[in-house]
Amino acid sequence: MTKTTRRTFLKTATIASAGYLVAAGNQRALSQSPNQKPNVACIGCGGKGGSDSGNAAKFGNVIAICDVDRGTMESKGKAEGFKDAEQFVDFRELFAKHGKNIDICTISTPDHMHTPATLEAMRLGISCYTQKPLTRTIYEARLMAKVAAETGVCTQMGNQGTALDSSREAIAQLKSGVLGPLKEVYVWSNRPVWAQGPGRRMTMEKFAAQAKAENPDGAERLIEGKKKEIERALERLDWKLWLGVAPPREYWPGLYHSFQWRGWWDFGSGALGDMACHQVTVPFAACGLKDPVSVVAKTTGHDYDSFPASSIIEFQFPATSERPAIPFWWYDRKGNKPPQEVFSKWGIEKVSDSGVLVVGEKGAFYSSDDYCGKYELKGVEKVQVEYEKAVDQGNYDVNNMYELFRAVEAGDPMICQSNFIKRAGPLTETILLGNLAVWAAAQGGENGAMGDWGEKVEWDAKNLKVTNLASLKTPGVADLIKPNYPEGYRLD
C-alpha cells in the first residue's frame, strides 16, 4: 500500500531526565494511506491480551495475531475484527513475514517474554503497547528505554491508571508541594491472589512418588491419567515457545499456564511486579521515586523458585533538588499493611486492602484504590492545579491504548503518559530492585510467619550494579539484574 510520511516529522528531543536522545526520523512511514487505520499485530490473546487486542482493534486493522496456546488464538480469530488476521504461534515468524507492514504491536505475554518480543518489534520500527511490568529484570527495563529512544518509535506500558484524569490530578497535587517537604511513602497490595511459596514445583517423577506413597493400589491409574491430561494440554500449547527465554522445565497443569506464572521467579515478578506498576505510578511521578540507593526486605520465605507468599520491602531514596531523602515501604498480601498508627495520625481508621499513603510535614495523601484515582488529602486542602486530561474513548483502559494510536498519528512518543523512556522504563527499574531484596530474604519465620530482615542490597543505579555484592551471602543476586537469553532470541 502507498506509504505516507506521517511518522517522519518526529523532531529530535532530548529527554534530560532519562538521559536519552530521541532519534529523529527513525520511525518508518505508516503502512497505509492517511484515511486508513494503522496495521496492528497482537502477541498474546488470552488474559489481559484479550482486552489489549480488543482495544487495539477499535483503532487499528489487525493483520496478525500470535499465541503459543492455539486454542486461545483460534478463539480470538473467530472474533469480529480478527477473522482476517493471520495466526502464528511464534512471534519471530510473525515479524519475519509481516514486520515491514506492521505499525503497532501489542505484547501481552507472561513477564519473561515482554522484552524479547518488544525489542524485536521496536528494532523493526514498530510502535509497541507492552503490558506491565514492562520487563522481568532491571537490565531489560533500561534496555527497553534505550532502544525506544534510539528507534524513535512510540511506546506505552499497559498501566491503564495513567489514563485516569483523577490520577493525573493526584500527580499534580503532590507535585505542587501541598504536603510540604516529603517524609515517607507507603504502598500496600492485596496481591498475590495466586499461589506463591516454597516447594510448589511439580514433576511427573514427584507426582508418581506421591501417588505410590499415598494410594499404592490406585497409583498407576492416577499416573496414567495425569500423563494423558498433560498430553491433551500440549496438543494446543507449544510449551517450548511458552518457555521462550526461560530455562527448561517440565510442564505441569495449573502451575504456570495460564495466569499462575506470576508466582515463579523464571516467568513473573510476584505481587510487586504485578501491582506496583499501577500503585506506585503516582508517587513515582510526583515524588521522584527513581534510582534508590538501597533496598531490604523480609518475607514469609521462598525457595528461589517461587516467590514468597508475603513480603515487606524498604527502599531508600537519596535527596534530590526537589525533595529530601525519603523511604518507601511496600507491603503485599491481603492484611499485610503498614502499622495502624501510621494511618491513625491522619484520622484514617478503616484502611483499604490496597492503597497508597504519602506523608509530608504539613499533610498526607491517601488513596484507597490501585490507581490513585480515588484520593483524599489529610491535614491540608487541595490547591488549584493544571494537568493534561486524557482523550476519552469510553473508559481508562481503552483511553490508555488510544493514547498510543494518537502518538503514532502525531509522530510524538511523548504523548504517551507511560512511554518507555520517561516513565515505564525507570518506574520498572525502581520496582524490580525490590525483588533483589526479596531474593536476599529467603528465610521466613515459623509456620509461614514473616521472617527477619534479609540482607540489604546497596545499589548503584547509574551502572546497574550491587555495590556490596562481594559481602552478600545470598547467591544469584547479580543474575537477577541481567538475564542470559538462549540461542534464537536477541537481547543486546
C-alpha positions, 0 to 999 in steps of 0.5 A, a space after each residue: 500500500 502507498 506509504 505516507 510520511 506521517 511518522 517522519 516529522 518526529 523532531 529530535 528531543 532530548 529527554 534530560 531526565 532519562 538521559 536519552 536522545 530521541 532519534 529523529 526520523 527513525 520511525 518508518 512511514 505508516 503502512 497505509 494511506 492517511 484515511 486508513 487505520 494503522 496495521 496492528 499485530 497482537 502477541 498474546 490473546 488470552 488474559 489481559 491480551 484479550 482486552 489489549 487486542 480488543 482495544 487495539 482493534 477499535 483503532 487499528 486493522 489487525 493483520 496478525 495475531 500470535 499465541 503459543 496456546 492455539 486454542 486461545 488464538 483460534 478463539 480470538 480469530 473467530 472474533 469480529 475484527 480478527 477473522 482476517 488476521 493471520 495466526 502464528 504461534 511464534 512471534 519471530 515468524 510473525 515479524 519475519 513475514 509481516 514486520 515491514 507492514 506492521 505499525 503497532 504491536 501489542 505484547 501481552 505475554 507472561 513477564 519473561 517474554 515482554 522484552 524479547 518480543 518488544 525489542 524485536 518489534 521496536 528494532 523493526 520500527 514498530 510502535 509497541 503497547 507492552 503490558 506491565 511490568 514492562 520487563 522481568 529484570 532491571 537490565 531489560 527495563 533500561 534496555 527497553 528505554 534505550 532502544 525506544 529512544 534510539 528507534 524513535 518509535 512510540 511506546 506505552 506500558 499497559 498501566 491503564 491508571 495513567 489514563 485516569 484524569 483523577 490520577 493525573 490530578 493526584 500527580 499534580 497535587 503532590 507535585 505542587 508541594 501541598 504536603 510540604 517537604 516529603 517524609 515517607 511513602 507507603 504502598 500496600 497490595 492485596 496481591 498475590 491472589 495466586 499461589 506463591 511459596 516454597 516447594 510448589 514445583 511439580 514433576 511427573 517423577 514427584 507426582 508418581 512418588 506421591 501417588 505410590 506413597 499415598 494410594 499404592 493400589 490406585 497409583 498407576 491409574 492416577 499416573 496414567 491419567 495425569 500423563 494423558 491430561 498433560 498430553 491433551 494440554 500440549 496438543 494446543 500449547 507449544 510449551 517450548 515457545 511458552 518457555 521462550 527465554 526461560 530455562 527448561 522445565 517440565 510442564 505441569 497443569 495449573 502451575 504456570 499456564 495460564 495466569 499462575 506464572 506470576 508466582 515463579 521467579 523464571 516467568 513473573 515478578 510476584 505481587 510487586 511486579 504485578 501491582 506496583 506498576 499501577 500503585 506506585 505510578 503516582 508517587 513515582 511521578 510526583 515524588 521522584 521515586 527513581 534510582 534508590 540507593 538501597 533496598 531490604 526486605 523480609 518475607 514469609 520465605 521462598 525457595 528461589 523458585 517461587 516467590 514468597 507468599 508475603 513480603 515487606 520491602 524498604 527502599 531508600 531514596 537519596 535527596 534530590 533538588 526537589 525533595 529530601 531523602 525519603 523511604 518507601 515501604 511496600 507491603 503485599 498480601 491481603 492484611 499485610 499493611 503498614 502499622 495502624 498508627 501510621 494511618 491513625 495520625 491522619 484520622 484514617 481508621 478503616 484502611 483499604 486492602 490496597 492503597 497508597 499513603 504519602 506523608 509530608 510535614 504539613 499533610 498526607 495523601 491517601 488513596 484507597 484504590 490501585 490507581 490513585 484515582 480515588 484520593 483524599 488529602 489529610 491535614 491540608 486542602 487541595 490547591 488549584 492545579 493544571 494537568 493534561 486530561 486524557 482523550 476519552 474513548 469510553 473508559 481508562 483502559 481503552 483511553 490508555 491504548 488510544 493514547 498510543 494510536 494518537 502518538 503514532 498519528 502525531 509522530 510524538 512518543 511523548 504523548 504517551 503518559 507511560 512511554 518507555 523512556 520517561 516513565 515505564 522504563 525507570 518506574 520498572 527499574 525502581 520496582 524490580 530492585 525490590 525483588 533483589 531484596 526479596 531474593 536476599 530474604 529467603 528465610 521466613 519465620 515459623 509456620 509461614 510467619 514473616 521472617 527477619 530482615 534479609 540482607 540489604 542490597 546497596 545499589 548503584 543505579 547509574 551502572 546497574 550494579 550491587 555495590 556490596 555484592 562481594 559481602 552478600 551471602 545470598 547467591 544469584 543476586 547479580 543474575 537477577 539484574 541481567 538475564 542470559 537469553 538462549 540461542 534464537 532470541 536477541 537481547 543486546 
